[in-house]
Structure formats: C-alpha cells, structure tokens
Amino acid sequence: MTPSNDSADQHGLPLGTAALLAGVGLLLMVVSAPFAQLVVFPELLAPGDAAQTAINLMQNRGLFLAGILAWLLNYSADVLVGWALFYFLAPASRTVSVLAFAFCLIYTAMGLSGVLNHVQAFRLLDVPENAVALGADHLHAQVYALLNAYQYEWGFALIVFGVVLLLRAWLVVRAEHVPSILGVLLAVAGFGYIATELGRFVAPEVNLEFLSVTGLAEVVFMIWLLVKGRRL
C-alpha cells in the first residue's frame, strides 16, 4: 500500500514534494562536492610545497573562492536533503526520522567547521600585512596546514554521515512507499563511508579507496527520488 499525499500532509509536507526537494538537494551535492574536492583544490594544492600552494592560491583567487562557495552550497543542500527526507521517511518511523535528521545536522556542522579552515586561509592571504607580521615562510606553512586540516575534519565528519545513511537505510527498508533495495544500497554506502574513514585513522596503511564506489548508492537514490518519488 502506498501512502497518499493526504496522509503525508499530516507530517507537514506531501511525499512527492519532499521527494522532489530531497532529489534536487542531492543533485546540488553531487555537483558541488566533486567540483570542490576533485577540480578546485587539487588544482591549487601543491603536495609538500607550502610556498607553491600559496602562490597558486594567490594567482587563482577566484577559483579558490569558488571552491569555498561550492562547499557552502554542498552543506546547505545537505540540510535541505535532511529536512526533506525527514518528512519523506517519517511514515516509516517519525522517531528514527528525527534521529537521522539530527545526525545530518551534526555532520553538516562538522563539515562547515572544516570549511572555516579554507576561509581562514583565504583571509590570511588576502591581507598583505599578514606576510609582514608572520613572515612569508610561516604564513605559507600556516595556509598549507589549514588546507590539509580540512581533509581530516571532513573525513571524521563522513563517519557521522555514514551513520546518517544507515538510519535512512533502515527507514527506507521499512517504508511502504520506497523500494527496499534502495535501503540496502544506502546501508552498503553507509558502511562504506564508516569503514573507509575509520581506516584512515586506525589503519592508514590499508587502502580502502575501493569502497568509495558504494557512494554511488546516493546517486541511485537521487534518481529514484526525482523520477519516481516526486510522483507519490
């Protein structure tokens, strides 16, 4: 039996509307995060060379700012997704849906705190007096450390995101209006995030990058929300 929009309205948002908003938010995340992580910052960061990294940032100020804004868009969209999925999955269990949204907000807060490292690096380079006050070498080293710090903080935040996916997976499996296979895929993705990021901290010598393919489950879920879910 598929819940109607009327029954969904009791939770504050029709299922179709919630699915559409969640799908759009996921689409924004699918575009913004790879742009920042795979396009912008690899172009700017010179591994092991703080001075060259600082030069890259100063010569590509617009690209640097675009990367920061892409992360801000990503985390803003994540809140939209969490809010919309709260309503979309509430029929399965309102309590667990609230818990999933709460963990989503925790993940977002952790991610945004990491983005502040990029903002701080931008501010340090944007004020000419900082090079005089700190010295060029110290300034470059500080900026380099700030950029690299984000990767560790984001990785730790992704462990929390893995918990979010596990909670959503449980809800999807229980929901009558969503195919259970999507919940299975989300569960695999959640375990993939947790294993990969915990591995970086407790067993850095073990390469678990192959687990990153499990993240494609979010793309599959996004497509279903935009194609099928919005029609509920």
N, C-alpha and C positions, 0 to 999 in steps of 0.2 A: 504493500500500500504506500502510495506517495503522498506526503503531506501537502496540503493545498496552501496557496498564498494566504488564505484567510487564517489558517492555523498558525502560519509563520508570523502573521501580524501581531499575535499575542506576545511574541518575543520582541516586537518593536520594529522589525524590518522584514519585508517579504523575502522568501527564499531566493527567488530569481534575482531580485535587486542585490541581495547580499552576495550571491554568486558572481554577479557581474562586477561589483566593486572589488571583490577579492581577486577576480581574474585580472582586472585592469591593474590593480596594485602589484600583483605578481609579475605582470608584463613589464611594469616600470622597473621592478627589481632585477628582472632578467636582463634588462638593457643597461641599467646604471651601474650595477656592481661589476660586471665584466669590463665595462668601459674604464672604470676607475682602476680595477685591480690588474687587468691584463693589457690595457692600452696605455693609460696615462702614466702610472707610476713606474712600470718597467722602462719606459722611455726616459724618465727623469732620474731614476736611481742608478748610480754607478756603483756596483758592488765593491766594497772595500776601499772606495775612494771618496772620502768626505768632501774634499775640495772640488772635485769634478761634479759631484752631486749638487753642491751649492751653486756652481756655475750653470749647470743645467736648469736648475730651478729659477735662477735669476734671468736667464735668457729665454725661458719659456714660462713666464709668469702667468699668462693667460691659460695655458694648458694645466698648470699647477692648480689654479683656482677652479678650473673646470672639473678637475679630479675631486677636489674638496666638495664642490656643489653636487657632483654625482653621488658621493657617499651620503650627503644630506638628503638627496632625493630618495636614495635607496632605503634609508632608515625611516623616512617619512612614509614611504609607501608600505613599509613593513607594519607600521602602526595601522594604516588603513586596512591591510590584509587581516591583521589580528582582530580588529574591530568587526569587520565584515564576517569573518569566519566564526566569530563568537555567536552571531545571530544565525548563521547558516548551519552550524553544528549543534546549536542549543537543543533542538528536538531530541538528539541522542542522549544528552545529559547536560543540563544547564550548569551544574556544579563543575564538571570537568571542563566544560567550555570556558567558564570563567577562569579556571586554573590555567588553561592553555593561553588565554589572553594575558594573564598576569605574567607568565613566563616570557611571553612575547615582548611585553613592555620591559622586563628585566634585560632581555637580550638587546633590545633597542637602546636602552640607557647605557649599557656596557659598550655597544658599538659607537654611539655618539661620543662617549668619553674618550674613546680611542681616536676619533676624528679630530678631537681637540688638539692632539699632537701635531696633526698637519696644519691646523690653524696657527698653533704656536710657532711652528717652523716658518710659516708664511710671514707671520708678524716679525720674527727675528730678522729675516732677510729684507723685509720691506722698510725697515727703519735703518737708514745709513749709520746713525750714531751707534748702533749696536756693534758694528765691526770695530769701531774705535774703542768702545768701552770694554768689550770682551776680547778683542784681538781676533784677527781673521781665522787663525787655526782653531781656536777654541769655539768660535761661532760656527764654523763649518762642522766641527765634531758634534756640537750640540744639535744642530739641524739634522745631521745624519742619524744621530741616536733617536731623535724624535720620530723620524720617518720609519725607522725599523721597529720602534716600540709598538707602532700600530699593528703590525703583523702579529705580534704576540698577544696583544689585547684582543684583537679580533678573533684570533684562534681560540682563546679562552671563552669568548662570548659565543662562539659557534658550538661549544659543548652545551650551553644553555639552549641554543637554537635546536640542537638535536633532541633535547627533552621536549621542546615545543612540538616538533614533528611527531614524536612518539605519542604525545597526548592527542594531537589531531588525528593520528592514525587510529587510535582506539575509538575516537568519536566517529570517524568515517566508517569503520567496520560495523559499528552499532547502528549507524543511521540507515533508515529505510529508503532515503531519497538519494543515496550516493552508492555507486558500485563498491563492493567490499575490496575488490582488487586494488583500488586506489589507496585504501588504508594500508594494505600490505606493502605497497610500494613506498608509501610515506614512512612506514616503520623501518624498512630497509635503509631508506635515506637517513632517518634519524640515528640509527645505529652506526651508519657510515660516518656521519659527522662526529659523533662522540668518539668512536674508535680512532679516527684519523687525528683529531685534535688532541686527545689524551695521549696518543702515541708520540706526538711531537714533544710532549713534556716528560713523559716517563720512559720512553724508549726511542729517542731521536735517531738511533742507528737503524731502526726498522723503517723501511719505505712502505707507507700505506697509501701512497698517492692514487693507486688504482681504485681505491674506494670512492674517489671523487665522482666517479660515474654514477653512483647512486643518487647524486643530487638531481639527475635528470627526472626523477620522480616528481619533483616540484613543477617541472615544465609540463609533464603529462597531466598533472592535476590542474594546472593553469588552463591548458587547452580544453579540458573537460568542463571547467567552470565557465569558460567563455562560449563554448559551443552548446553544451547540454544543460549545464547548471542554470544558466540565465533564463531558461525556458520553464523552470519549475513554477 
